[in-house]
């Protein structure tokens, strides 16, 4: 997970939580990165119409390409 968008994608695809360490460890300003993550996550929620994290579920997720084929293989 390298951004708030990545975190939103993970939650959308069924993850219970998403975490990140390396961007914070390497940064001289981790609070600035956290603020950016939060803004990206909130923007992602707004763009898919989710008012809460619990609404950011699979019904808001569009998966295409090879990833979709992989997911469909395990949905059966």
Secondary structure as UniProt FT lines:
FT   HELIX           4..12
FT   TURN            13..14
FT   HELIX           22..25
FT   HELIX           30..48
FT   HELIX           53..55
FT   HELIX           58..60
FT   HELIX           65..75
//
